[in-house]
């Protein structure tokens, strides 16, 4: 880490759950890394001091359920993640199975390596990935092939994904009920990484059986989807669901276009069953609603009663640990300087679930600024810029870089 301090974020309320910090402090950034977090850090000569008083300063947000393989044709699913991440305080995302083994190298070359956002990936057990009839073809599910991609590319791959194996009219000998889950579990065991499961119960494969099959550290996404028997007749989380959490199964939000329902989420959270991690399942079918972005999803959970510090924790620390990258989601000295500067607004706000039912909330999170590896990549209020009368005379000169 460089000894030279480049930026000091002054006067914000720092929320760094990994280090149990929640108070007004300054954050110094040096050489793309967190230099220090302390009270009243004097900016040295040449450093940029940015006033963030009245804002919350948190680690860069981590969204562990998105679809970002936008270069695949025909696709019709993924977003260009750089168009959506930084304006929402997100610096790291995980693509969840859009690519299988057949297309992973193309995904890596054309998206992961080219993006400014840090992108990890769950490799789909279906070698052709998403979306198509091939997702019902058991011959497409090759555990050793999927695991080999994870083993060959450990810097990008964080696990195995199974999804969408339920659209056949009925399971039969050619389509065993547990084929996708069991083969995905086999792949995850080979590469020693977690499995993320997108699941729909059908005859011959129950929700309870799924949670019993999964291993500690495996991730059940879409936890508040309508298809899951999450609650009993008294709106209490069922005993087998609580047992699964106690056994180490991770419950991820995975909002999506059809997987978040207030009638599931509100009673579950009232009885202490909130998400272990908050994620969007962002794709082109929900980016204009009901998901919109990570901060809207976090605001929904905030509006349902989860304290802000906990919302930040489940959008930074817990997802980082779930994907095996605990070095992220923190403002520890020496960590990558991924920072989200957020504002918590008070008022009356409306939030929709996937059935387009509305919940009234009194809190909303917005993004003021995002830094990725110490560089300002979003500054919605121009906090890092001088007032125009104080700017140097040449500030308006158009560079010959093609900027418009």
Secondary structure, 3 states (H helix, E strand, C coil): CCCCCCEEEEEEEEEEHHHCEEEEEEEEEECCEEEEEECCCCCCCCCEEEECCCCEEEECEEEEEECCCCCCCCCCCCCCHHHCCHHHCEEEEEEEEEEECCCHHHHHHHHHCCCCCEEEEEEECECCCCCCHHHHCHHHECHHHHHHHHHHCCCCEEEEEECCCCCCCCCECCECCCHHHHHHHHHHHHHCCEEEECCCCECCECHHHHHHHCCCCCEECCCECCCCCCECCCCCECHHHHHHHHCCCEEECCCCCCCECHHHHHHHHHCCCCCCECCCCECCCCCCCCCCCHHHHHHHHHHCCCCHHHHHHCCCHHHHHHCCCCCCCCCCCCCECCEEEEEEEEEEEEEECCCCCEEEEEEEEEEEEEEECCEEEEECCCCCCCCHHHCCHHHHCCCCCCCC
